[in-house]
C-alpha cells in the first residue's frame, strides 16, 4: 500500500490530500470525517482527480488510518458485489445503477 498525495477538487479548487494508491487510477483517503475513494490520473508525476467520489462511510475517532484503510481494502477485495448489496448495503437509501447490456 503506497501512500501518495493526490489533488482533489474541494470548493472549486484542487487541494492536496494524503491517501493510499489502490491501483494506478484510484486513491482511498479520509476527508471530512469519511473514508472516500476517488479516481485519479497521473499527470506530470502528480495524481489529479478525474472522477467523482465514492463515500464508503464515516471514520471512527481515534482509529489508525492505515489499519482502517488496509482492513477496508481487504474486505472489498474479498466481497462480491452480490454479497455486498444483499448483506452490507444500507438499504435506508435507494441505489440506482446504469446497466449496460
N, CA, C and O atoms as CSV, one atom per row, in Angstrom:
chain,resi,resn,atom,element,x,y,z
A,1,UNK,N,N,0.857,-1.156,0.000
A,1,UNK,CA,C,0.000,0.000,0.000
A,1,UNK,C,C,0.907,1.224,0.000
A,1,UNK,O,O,1.650,1.463,0.952
A,2,UNK,N,N,0.835,1.984,-1.068
A,2,UNK,CA,C,1.704,3.143,-1.228
A,2,UNK,C,C,0.966,4.421,-0.838
A,2,UNK,O,O,-0.124,4.690,-1.343
A,3,UNK,N,N,1.554,5.202,0.054
A,3,UNK,CA,C,0.962,6.477,0.451
A,3,UNK,C,C,1.342,7.520,-0.596
A,3,UNK,O,O,2.499,7.611,-1.006
A,4,UNK,N,N,0.340,8.314,-1.026
A,4,UNK,CA,C,0.562,9.326,-2.053
A,4,UNK,C,C,-0.184,10.614,-1.699
A,4,UNK,O,O,-1.073,10.625,-0.848
A,5,UNK,N,N,0.196,11.678,-2.365
A,5,UNK,CA,C,-0.550,12.929,-2.308
A,5,UNK,C,C,-1.336,13.020,-3.599
A,5,UNK,O,O,-0.781,12.881,-4.689
A,6,UNK,N,N,-2.635,13.255,-3.471
A,6,UNK,CA,C,-3.493,13.413,-4.652
A,6,UNK,C,C,-4.144,14.789,-4.573
A,6,UNK,O,O,-4.426,15.289,-3.484
A,7,UNK,N,N,-4.375,15.386,-5.713
A,7,UNK,CA,C,-5.019,16.693,-5.763
A,7,UNK,C,C,-6.487,16.497,-6.113
A,7,UNK,O,O,-6.830,16.019,-7.194
A,8,UNK,N,N,-7.344,16.878,-5.170
A,8,UNK,CA,C,-8.773,16.611,-5.222
A,8,UNK,C,C,-9.530,17.929,-5.324
A,8,UNK,O,O,-9.126,18.934,-4.738
A,9,UNK,N,N,-10.638,17.919,-6.076
A,9,UNK,CA,C,-11.480,19.109,-6.192
A,9,UNK,C,C,-12.232,19.337,-4.884
A,9,UNK,O,O,-13.104,18.551,-4.514
A,10,UNK,N,N,-11.889,20.414,-4.191
A,10,UNK,CA,C,-12.564,20.818,-2.953
A,10,UNK,C,C,-12.871,22.302,-3.071
A,10,UNK,O,O,-11.973,23.122,-3.258
A,11,UNK,N,N,-14.155,22.635,-2.958
A,11,UNK,CA,C,-14.577,24.031,-3.043
A,11,UNK,C,C,-14.021,24.712,-4.294
A,11,UNK,O,O,-13.417,25.781,-4.204
A,12,UNK,N,N,-14.220,24.103,-5.445
A,12,UNK,CA,C,-13.819,24.648,-6.748
A,12,UNK,C,C,-12.321,24.882,-6.901
A,12,UNK,O,O,-11.902,25.745,-7.672
A,13,UNK,N,N,-11.524,24.127,-6.179
A,13,UNK,CA,C,-10.077,24.262,-6.275
A,13,UNK,C,C,-9.447,22.883,-6.102
A,13,UNK,O,O,-10.030,22.014,-5.453
A,14,UNK,N,N,-8.274,22.675,-6.672
A,14,UNK,CA,C,-7.543,21.424,-6.459
A,14,UNK,C,C,-6.714,21.563,-5.192
A,14,UNK,O,O,-5.851,22.436,-5.099
A,15,UNK,N,N,-6.982,20.693,-4.207
A,15,UNK,CA,C,-6.255,20.741,-2.949
A,15,UNK,C,C,-5.618,19.386,-2.674
A,15,UNK,O,O,-6.200,18.355,-3.013
A,16,UNK,N,N,-4.434,19.366,-2.065
A,16,UNK,CA,C,-3.749,18.097,-1.798
A,16,UNK,C,C,-4.365,17.350,-0.620
A,16,UNK,O,O,-4.716,17.949,0.397
A,17,UNK,N,N,-4.490,16.038,-0.772
A,17,UNK,CA,C,-4.892,15.155,0.322
A,17,UNK,C,C,-3.923,13.980,0.348
A,17,UNK,O,O,-3.410,13.559,-0.689
A,18,UNK,N,N,-3.680,13.459,1.542
A,18,UNK,CA,C,-2.849,12.274,1.690
A,18,UNK,C,C,-3.751,11.051,1.640
A,18,UNK,O,O,-4.774,11.000,2.323
A,19,UNK,N,N,-3.378,10.082,0.846
A,19,UNK,CA,C,-4.165,8.867,0.735
A,19,UNK,C,C,-3.295,7.703,0.328
A,19,UNK,O,O,-2.067,7.784,0.343
A,20,UNK,N,N,-3.957,6.611,-0.038
A,20,UNK,CA,C,-3.256,5.392,-0.423
A,20,UNK,C,C,-3.691,4.984,-1.826
A,20,UNK,O,O,-4.881,4.972,-2.143
A,21,UNK,N,N,-2.726,4.657,-2.643
A,21,UNK,CA,C,-2.989,4.233,-4.010
A,21,UNK,C,C,-3.552,2.816,-3.998
A,21,UNK,O,O,-2.894,1.883,-3.540
A,22,UNK,N,N,-4.780,2.661,-4.507
A,22,UNK,CA,C,-5.393,1.330,-4.596
A,22,UNK,C,C,-4.888,0.593,-5.823
A,22,UNK,O,O,-4.604,-0.603,-5.771
A,23,UNK,N,N,-4.778,1.314,-6.918
A,23,UNK,CA,C,-4.248,0.811,-8.176
A,23,UNK,C,C,-3.803,2.034,-8.960
A,23,UNK,O,O,-3.703,3.122,-8.394
A,24,UNK,N,N,-3.538,1.882,-10.231
A,24,UNK,CA,C,-2.997,3.009,-10.993
A,24,UNK,C,C,-3.979,4.162,-11.186
A,24,UNK,O,O,-3.575,5.235,-11.634
A,25,UNK,N,N,-5.256,3.969,-10.861
A,25,UNK,CA,C,-6.218,5.036,-11.121
A,25,UNK,C,C,-7.207,5.304,-9.984
A,25,UNK,O,O,-8.249,5.919,-10.212
A,26,UNK,N,N,-6.900,4.856,-8.771
A,26,UNK,CA,C,-7.794,5.093,-7.632
A,26,UNK,C,C,-7.001,5.324,-6.359
A,26,UNK,O,O,-6.010,4.646,-6.089
A,27,UNK,N,N,-7.464,6.305,-5.575
A,27,UNK,CA,C,-6.859,6.627,-4.284
A,27,UNK,C,C,-7.951,6.538,-3.225
A,27,UNK,O,O,-9.078,6.982,-3.447
A,28,UNK,N,N,-7.615,5.965,-2.077
A,28,UNK,CA,C,-8.524,5.924,-0.936
A,28,UNK,C,C,-7.952,6.863,0.115
A,28,UNK,O,O,-6.754,6.836,0.398
A,29,UNK,N,N,-8.822,7.701,0.696
A,29,UNK,CA,C,-8.347,8.683,1.670
A,29,UNK,C,C,-9.468,9.065,2.630
A,29,UNK,O,O,-10.643,8.786,2.387
A,30,UNK,N,N,-9.073,9.710,3.726
A,30,UNK,CA,C,-10.043,10.209,4.699
A,30,UNK,C,C,-10.193,11.705,4.480
A,30,UNK,O,O,-9.217,12.454,4.490
A,31,UNK,N,N,-11.434,12.121,4.284
A,31,UNK,CA,C,-11.723,13.534,4.087
A,31,UNK,C,C,-13.048,13.883,4.722
A,31,UNK,O,O,-14.038,13.177,4.533
A,32,UNK,N,N,-13.071,14.968,5.473
A,32,UNK,CA,C,-14.295,15.443,6.121
A,32,UNK,C,C,-14.933,14.355,6.992
A,32,UNK,O,O,-16.157,14.262,7.082
A,33,UNK,N,N,-14.096,13.539,7.626
A,33,UNK,CA,C,-14.582,12.515,8.543
A,33,UNK,C,C,-15.094,11.253,7.891
A,33,UNK,O,O,-15.637,10.380,8.570
A,34,UNK,N,N,-14.928,11.140,6.574
A,34,UNK,CA,C,-15.392,9.956,5.844
A,34,UNK,C,C,-14.250,9.311,5.075
A,34,UNK,O,O,-13.297,9.978,4.672
A,35,UNK,N,N,-14.361,8.003,4.880
A,35,UNK,CA,C,-13.423,7.273,4.039
A,35,UNK,C,C,-13.948,7.331,2.616
A,35,UNK,O,O,-15.093,6.962,2.354
A,36,UNK,N,N,-13.104,7.796,1.693
A,36,UNK,CA,C,-13.541,8.023,0.312
A,36,UNK,C,C,-12.585,7.374,-0.677
A,36,UNK,O,O,-11.395,7.215,-0.405
A,37,UNK,N,N,-13.127,7.005,-1.822
A,37,UNK,CA,C,-12.337,6.530,-2.949
A,37,UNK,C,C,-12.584,7.505,-4.085
A,37,UNK,O,O,-13.724,7.893,-4.338
A,38,UNK,N,N,-11.532,7.897,-4.763
A,38,UNK,CA,C,-11.658,8.823,-5.884
A,38,UNK,C,C,-10.753,8.345,-7.016
A,38,UNK,O,O,-9.656,7.835,-6.788
A,39,UNK,N,N,-11.238,8.524,-8.230
A,39,UNK,CA,C,-10.438,8.193,-9.396
A,39,UNK,C,C,-9.429,9.288,-9.660
A,39,UNK,O,O,-9.732,10.474,-9.529
A,40,UNK,N,N,-8.222,8.882,-10.035
A,40,UNK,CA,C,-7.159,9.843,-10.313
A,40,UNK,C,C,-6.448,9.474,-11.607
A,40,UNK,O,O,-6.529,8.346,-12.093
A,41,UNK,N,N,-5.752,10.462,-12.143
A,41,UNK,CA,C,-4.922,10.250,-13.319
A,41,UNK,C,C,-3.560,10.844,-13.013
A,41,UNK,O,O,-3.462,11.953,-12.487
A,42,UNK,N,N,-2.514,10.111,-13.340
A,42,UNK,CA,C,-1.156,10.591,-13.118
A,42,UNK,C,C,-0.776,11.522,-14.265
A,42,UNK,O,O,-0.692,11.106,-15.421
A,43,UNK,N,N,-0.547,12.794,-13.921
A,43,UNK,CA,C,-0.162,13.804,-14.908
A,43,UNK,C,C,1.072,14.533,-14.398
A,43,UNK,O,O,1.029,15.151,-13.335
A,44,UNK,N,N,2.152,14.469,-15.130
A,44,UNK,CA,C,3.395,15.151,-14.736
A,44,UNK,C,C,3.807,14.772,-13.307
A,44,UNK,O,O,4.177,15.635,-12.510
A,45,UNK,N,N,3.740,13.485,-12.999
A,45,UNK,CA,C,4.116,12.922,-11.697
A,45,UNK,C,C,3.214,13.382,-10.555
A,45,UNK,O,O,3.603,13.285,-9.392
A,46,UNK,N,N,2.008,13.885,-10.866
A,46,UNK,CA,C,1.045,14.320,-9.864
A,46,UNK,C,C,-0.265,13.581,-10.094
A,46,UNK,O,O,-0.760,13.523,-11.219
A,47,UNK,N,N,-0.834,13.010,-9.017
A,47,UNK,CA,C,-2.135,12.363,-9.112
A,47,UNK,C,C,-3.219,13.428,-8.994
A,47,UNK,O,O,-3.296,14.142,-7.995
A,48,UNK,N,N,-4.064,13.526,-10.037
A,48,UNK,CA,C,-5.147,14.510,-10.049
A,48,UNK,C,C,-6.482,13.799,-10.201
A,48,UNK,O,O,-6.603,12.844,-10.969
A,49,UNK,N,N,-7.482,14.270,-9.465
A,49,UNK,CA,C,-8.827,13.691,-9.523
A,49,UNK,C,C,-9.382,13.778,-10.937
A,49,UNK,O,O,-9.274,14.808,-11.602
A,50,UNK,N,N,-9.983,12.671,-11.386
A,50,UNK,CA,C,-10.641,12.685,-12.696
A,50,UNK,C,C,-12.013,12.001,-12.678
A,50,UNK,O,O,-12.618,11.806,-13.732
A,51,UNK,N,N,-12.508,11.636,-11.487
A,51,UNK,CA,C,-13.863,11.083,-11.345
A,51,UNK,C,C,-14.473,11.621,-10.050
A,51,UNK,O,O,-13.821,12.344,-9.297
A,52,UNK,N,N,-15.712,11.265,-9.810
A,52,UNK,CA,C,-16.346,11.619,-8.541
A,52,UNK,C,C,-15.875,10.712,-7.420
A,52,UNK,O,O,-15.101,9.779,-7.633
A,53,UNK,N,N,-16.360,11.006,-6.221
A,53,UNK,CA,C,-16.011,10.230,-5.032
A,53,UNK,C,C,-17.000,9.091,-4.808
A,53,UNK,O,O,-18.159,9.157,-5.219
A,54,UNK,N,N,-16.515,8.060,-4.154
A,54,UNK,CA,C,-17.369,7.044,-3.552
A,54,UNK,C,C,-17.136,7.202,-2.054
A,54,UNK,O,O,-16.010,7.050,-1.581
A,55,UNK,N,N,-18.182,7.502,-1.313
A,55,UNK,CA,C,-18.046,7.637,0.136
A,55,UNK,C,C,-18.374,6.283,0.756
A,55,UNK,O,O,-19.495,5.788,0.635
A,56,UNK,N,N,-17.384,5.691,1.419
A,56,UNK,CA,C,-17.548,4.351,1.986
A,56,UNK,C,C,-18.159,4.380,3.379
A,56,UNK,O,O,-18.792,3.409,3.791
A,57,UNK,N,N,-17.982,5.471,4.109
A,57,UNK,CA,C,-18.569,5.559,5.442
A,57,UNK,C,C,-17.797,6.500,6.337
A,57,UNK,O,O,-16.721,6.985,5.987
A,58,UNK,N,N,-18.376,6.747,7.509
A,58,UNK,CA,C,-17.734,7.612,8.491
A,58,UNK,C,C,-16.558,6.899,9.143
A,58,UNK,O,O,-16.554,5.677,9.291
A,59,UNK,N,N,-15.560,7.689,9.529
A,59,UNK,CA,C,-14.366,7.146,10.162
A,59,UNK,C,C,-14.477,7.322,11.673
A,59,UNK,O,O,-14.653,8.443,12.150
A,60,UNK,N,N,-14.376,6.229,12.434
A,60,UNK,CA,C,-14.421,6.335,13.900
A,60,UNK,C,C,-13.243,7.152,14.422
A,60,UNK,O,O,-12.131,7.039,13.907
A,61,UNK,N,N,-13.479,7.956,15.419
A,61,UNK,CA,C,-12.404,8.762,16.014
A,61,UNK,C,C,-11.389,7.852,16.702
A,61,UNK,O,O,-11.744,6.857,17.335
A,62,UNK,N,N,-10.117,8.223,16.557
A,62,UNK,CA,C,-9.051,7.516,17.249
A,62,UNK,C,C,-8.564,6.246,16.572
A,62,UNK,O,O,-7.659,5.591,17.089
A,63,UNK,N,N,-9.134,5.877,15.433
A,63,UNK,CA,C,-8.711,4.651,14.750
A,63,UNK,C,C,-7.460,4.932,13.908
A,63,UNK,O,O,-7.286,6.037,13.394
A,64,UNK,N,N,-6.615,3.950,13.776
A,64,UNK,CA,C,-5.426,4.064,12.942
A,64,UNK,C,C,-5.852,4.139,11.475
A,64,UNK,O,O,-6.523,3.242,10.965
A,65,UNK,N,N,-5.454,5.219,10.809
A,65,UNK,CA,C,-5.822,5.403,9.406
A,65,UNK,C,C,-5.334,4.242,8.548
A,65,UNK,O,O,-6.093,3.694,7.749
A,66,UNK,N,N,-4.072,3.870,8.712
A,66,UNK,CA,C,-3.509,2.798,7.898
A,66,UNK,C,C,-4.212,1.467,8.163
A,66,UNK,O,O,-4.486,0.715,7.228
A,67,UNK,N,N,-4.501,1.176,9.422
A,67,UNK,CA,C,-5.202,-0.062,9.774
A,67,UNK,C,C,-6.615,-0.077,9.172
A,67,UNK,O,O,-7.056,-1.094,8.636
A,68,UNK,N,N,-7.313,1.049,9.265
A,68,UNK,CA,C,-8.653,1.152,8.686
A,68,UNK,C,C,-8.625,0.933,7.178
A,68,UNK,O,O,-9.404,0.143,6.643
A,69,UNK,N,N,-7.732,1.628,6.504
A,69,UNK,CA,C,-7.640,1.520,5.044
A,69,UNK,C,C,-7.313,0.090,4.643
A,69,UNK,O,O,-7.945,-0.452,3.738
A,70,UNK,N,N,-6.343,-0.528,5.294
A,70,UNK,CA,C,-5.973,-1.909,4.947
A,70,UNK,C,C,-7.131,-2.871,5.189
A,70,UNK,O,O,-7.363,-3.777,4.389
A,71,UNK,N,N,-7.854,-2.680,6.280
A,71,UNK,CA,C,-9.000,-3.523,6.593
A,71,UNK,C,C,-10.095,-3.388,5.535
A,71,UNK,O,O,-10.658,-4.386,5.084
A,72,UNK,N,N,-10.388,-2.160,5.146
A,72,UNK,CA,C,-11.422,-1.927,4.129
A,72,UNK,C,C,-10.996,-2.499,2.780
A,72,UNK,O,O,-11.804,-3.117,2.087
A,73,UNK,N,N,-9.748,-2.300,2.406
A,73,UNK,CA,C,-9.252,-2.842,1.134
A,73,UNK,C,C,-9.382,-4.359,1.126
A,73,UNK,O,O,-9.848,-4.937,0.145
A,74,UNK,N,N,-8.973,-5.006,2.213
A,74,UNK,CA,C,-9.081,-6.465,2.289
A,74,UNK,C,C,-10.530,-6.922,2.156
A,74,UNK,O,O,-10.822,-7.890,1.454
A,75,UNK,N,N,-11.429,-6.224,2.829
A,75,UNK,CA,C,-12.852,-6.601,2.758
A,75,UNK,C,C,-13.398,-6.415,1.349
A,75,UNK,O,O,-14.108,-7.282,0.839
A,76,UNK,N,N,-13.072,-5.288,0.713
A,76,UNK,CA,C,-13.563,-5.039,-0.642
A,76,UNK,C,C,-13.044,-6.088,-1.633
A,76,UNK,O,O,-13.783,-6.554,-2.500
A,77,UNK,N,N,-11.793,-6.443,-1.496
A,77,UNK,CA,C,-11.198,-7.426,-2.409
A,77,UNK,C,C,-11.798,-8.814,-2.229
A,77,UNK,O,O,-11.781,-9.625,-3.155
A,78,UNK,N,N,-12.331,-9.093,-1.032
A,78,UNK,CA,C,-12.852,-10.425,-0.737
A,78,UNK,C,C,-14.372,-10.496,-0.672
A,78,UNK,O,O,-14.924,-11.486,-0.193
A,79,UNK,N,N,-15.053,-9.457,-1.147
A,79,UNK,CA,C,-16.510,-9.433,-1.137
A,79,UNK,C,C,-17.019,-9.234,-2.563
A,79,UNK,O,O,-16.572,-8.333,-3.272
A,80,UNK,N,N,-17.950,-10.077,-2.969
A,80,UNK,CA,C,-18.541,-9.891,-4.289
A,80,UNK,C,C,-19.577,-8.775,-4.224
A,80,UNK,O,O,-20.064,-8.441,-3.144
A,81,UNK,N,N,-19.910,-8.206,-5.356
A,81,UNK,CA,C,-20.939,-7.173,-5.411
A,81,UNK,C,C,-22.266,-7.744,-4.926
A,81,UNK,O,O,-23.024,-7.061,-4.237
A,82,UNK,N,N,-22.546,-8.977,-5.279
A,82,UNK,CA,C,-23.772,-9.654,-4.845
A,82,UNK,C,C,-23.858,-9.691,-3.319
A,82,UNK,O,O,-24.872,-9.305,-2.737
A,83,UNK,N,N,-22.786,-10.157,-2.680
A,83,UNK,CA,C,-22.759,-10.225,-1.214
A,83,UNK,C,C,-22.879,-8.837,-0.597
A,83,UNK,O,O,-23.585,-8.650,0.393
A,84,UNK,N,N,-22.194,-7.878,-1.179
A,84,UNK,CA,C,-22.234,-6.528,-0.635
A,84,UNK,C,C,-23.647,-5.943,-0.690
A,84,UNK,O,O,-24.140,-5.409,0.303
A,85,UNK,N,N,-24.284,-6.042,-1.836
A,85,UNK,CA,C,-25.622,-5.468,-1.983
A,85,UNK,C,C,-26.638,-6.132,-1.064
A,85,UNK,O,O,-27.493,-5.450,-0.498
A,86,UNK,N,N,-26.561,-7.444,-0.907
A,86,UNK,CA,C,-27.550,-8.147,-0.103
A,86,UNK,C,C,-27.254,-8.132,1.391
A,86,UNK,O,O,-28.174,-8.202,2.206
A,87,UNK,N,N,-25.978,-8.041,1.757
A,87,UNK,CA,C,-25.631,-8.193,3.169
A,87,UNK,C,C,-25.032,-6.951,3.834
A,87,UNK,O,O,-25.006,-6.873,5.062
A,88,UNK,N,N,-24.557,-5.996,3.064
A,88,UNK,CA,C,-23.870,-4.855,3.670
A,88,UNK,C,C,-24.446,-3.495,3.299
A,88,UNK,O,O,-24.275,-2.537,4.053
A,89,UNK,N,N,-25.112,-3.386,2.177
A,89,UNK,CA,C,-25.605,-2.091,1.709
A,89,UNK,C,C,-26.645,-1.532,2.674
A,89,UNK,O,O,-27.526,-2.258,3.135
A,90,UNK,N,N,-26.539,-0.240,2.976
A,90,UNK,CA,C,-27.507,0.430,3.832
A,90,UNK,C,C,-28.771,0.678,3.011
A,90,UNK,O,O,-28.812,1.588,2.182
A,91,UNK,N,N,-29.781,-0.122,3.242
A,91,UNK,CA,C,-30.994,-0.041,2.429
A,91,UNK,C,C,-31.905,1.105,2.809
A,91,UNK,O,O,-33.014,1.219,2.287
A,92,UNK,N,N,-31.448,1.954,3.712
A,92,UNK,CA,C,-32.232,3.135,4.053
A,92,UNK,C,C,-32.220,4.125,2.881
A,92,UNK,O,O,-33.074,5.008,2.799
A,93,UNK,N,N,-31.249,3.969,1.979
A,93,UNK,CA,C,-31.157,4.842,0.809
A,93,UNK,C,C,-31.348,4.015,-0.451
A,93,UNK,O,O,-30.940,2.856,-0.521
A,94,UNK,N,N,-31.982,4.637,-1.457
A,94,UNK,CA,C,-32.137,3.977,-2.753
A,94,UNK,C,C,-30.810,3.961,-3.486
A,94,UNK,O,O,-29.941,4.797,-3.235
A,95,UNK,N,N,-30.659,3.018,-4.384
A,95,UNK,CA,C,-29.473,2.938,-5.222
A,95,UNK,C,C,-29.932,2.856,-6.662
A,95,UNK,O,O,-30.964,2.255,-6.959
A,96,UNK,N,N,-29.170,3.459,-7.551
A,96,UNK,CA,C,-29.533,3.492,-8.957
A,96,UNK,C,C,-28.309,3.200,-9.803
A,96,UNK,O,O,-27.407,4.033,-9.898
A,97,UNK,N,N,-28.266,2.034,-10.415
A,97,UNK,CA,C,-27.181,1.671,-11.301
A,97,UNK,C,C,-27.628,1.817,-12.748
A,97,UNK,O,O,-28.781,1.539,-13.078
A,98,UNK,N,N,-26.731,2.245,-13.596
A,98,UNK,CA,C,-26.984,2.279,-15.033
A,98,UNK,C,C,-26.311,1.049,-15.628
A,98,UNK,O,O,-25.089,1.016,-15.776
A,99,UNK,N,N,-27.100,0.047,-15.967
A,99,UNK,CA,C,-26.538,-1.182,-16.505
A,99,UNK,C,C,-26.377,-1.088,-18.007
A,99,UNK,O,O,-27.241,-0.555,-18.705
A,100,UNK,N,N,-25.279,-1.603,-18.494
A,100,UNK,CA,C,-25.005,-1.639,-19.928
A,100,UNK,C,C,-25.162,-3.080,-20.371
A,100,UNK,O,O,-24.541,-3.980,-19.807
A,101,UNK,N,N,-25.987,-3.300,-21.375
A,101,UNK,CA,C,-26.224,-4.659,-21.850
A,101,UNK,C,C,-25.395,-4.960,-23.052
A,101,UNK,O,O,-25.465,-6.065,-23.590
